[in-house]
Amino acid sequence: MTEKSTELTWLGIWFKNRAKIIGGVIVIVAVGVTAIMNWPGSKSIGGVPAVEASYAGSGDHKKPVVVVFIHGIFGDKSTWGRQESSFPEMLVSDPALSGKVDAFSFRYYTPAFQSAANVSQLAVQLDGVLEDKEVMQDHEKVVFLCHSMGGLVLRRHLLMTHKLDKVAMIYFYATPTNGVEIANIAKVVSSNPQLRAMFPLEGNELLQNLQDDWLHWEEARRLPSYCAYEAVPTVGNIFIVPQSSARALCSEVYPMNANHMQIVKPPRRDDPRYSRFVTAMRKAVGASLLNPATTISDQPYPRTVAVEVPGAREQGTYTEVFVKKGDVLRFSARGIWCWGGTSGCSDADGTPGRPKADEDPEAVMLKGQHFGTLIGRVKDWYFAIGTSRAIEAKETGNLVLLMNDRKGTYDFDNSGSIQVTATVEAGMSGRRE
């Protein structure tokens, strides 16, 4: 090959791929700048890479709902904005959610120029933090909010643990579910193995397995999964995570007028980056669980509430009645609800009708109880009401009422509702007070 033909070949490659080449150079520079900006954020203690986790705001952090924030690669607490006005702080100080929502942030070691834990190892670290801090135990419902690679860490965590009992929804902001071309370029300047998790889907065994396992897990497919994608390029005309990757495996999709870095930094509560998340959370968790709280700890005995309990509400009906361990609960109910279409319906007082012969009572929300039984929940304690009229509380917290059915099936064929009156009387400890 002559010198001239070689020159023409290189010119041909340049003109054919100039956009990618220029974009790659821009991204390499951007990665370097991001690394410098985030260098203090990826902390180590005594030379050992640190995993950190903390709640935003003050208090006992045992509110009904917790939102768990998980940042992406090269991220840290600054991912969510300035400390005093960050997404987590904005959430816990929202007057409309007063006393109802905690914000918990998981932060992991993600340097630009050093090795670190891979996505599967980060998923194990996330599980350890949630367990150590008793995040799942201390809240009625759990919502996950993930930025970029944080969504991959979460999906890997859920597939490893299968802990979906309390998970109400996931909101993914610019998560590269199908991978991104830019990861192939960024690896030139970064030795962080976390980049490999974001290589394009073709040839990326981790992403392929994540998607296959998620799609074959029925409960995961039914879990509300909202996805926001960046509608503004980050540098030039470069989108860090293209729409085609960010919207995969989603229940609902929303374009955000922000780039990859700004998509989780809402400047105010009426910005869609914040408002769309809160609206989705209300739908997934249930408006009653997020209504502004009344003072319940000082409620006098007896405490009575009359509520409508729909059959098609898996999260149940959250009441404002506070129950202490040892209190006596009394119930009366009236109405009809049905499960499995009209093949099984309750009696008029909400007690179970005849369950179908082929139904397994072990498969329902409260094992050992028939379909259609009126059941209650206080924190993690589930109990059958049925024809019982006096029940001693085994846990302390707010009372939730619901129909006993198979998890993940409530919205499909359940119908009807019953009116329940619940009264809480003081137990022996309450009488001594």
Secondary structure, 3 states (H helix, E strand, C coil): CCHHHHHHHHHHHHHHHHHHHHHHHHHHHHHHHHHHHHCCCCCEECCEECCEEEECCCCCCCCCEEEEEECCCCCCHHHHCCHHHCHHHHHHCCHHHCCCEEEEEEECCCCCCCCCCCHHHHHHHHHHHHHHCCCCCCCCEEEEEEECCHHHHHHHHHHHHCCCCCEEEEEEECCCCCCCCHHHHHCCCCCCHHHHHHCCCCCCHHHHHHHHHHHCCHHHHHCCEEEEEECCCCECCECCCCHHHHCCCCCEEEEECCCCCCCCCCCCCCCHHHHHHHHHHHHHHCHHHHCCCCCCCCCCCCEEEEEEEECCCCCCEEEEEEECCCCEEEEEEEEEEEECCCCEECCCECCCCCCCCCCCHHHECCCCCCCCCEEEEECCEEEECCCCCCEECCCCEEEEEEECCECCCHHHHCEEEEEEEEEEECCHHHHHC
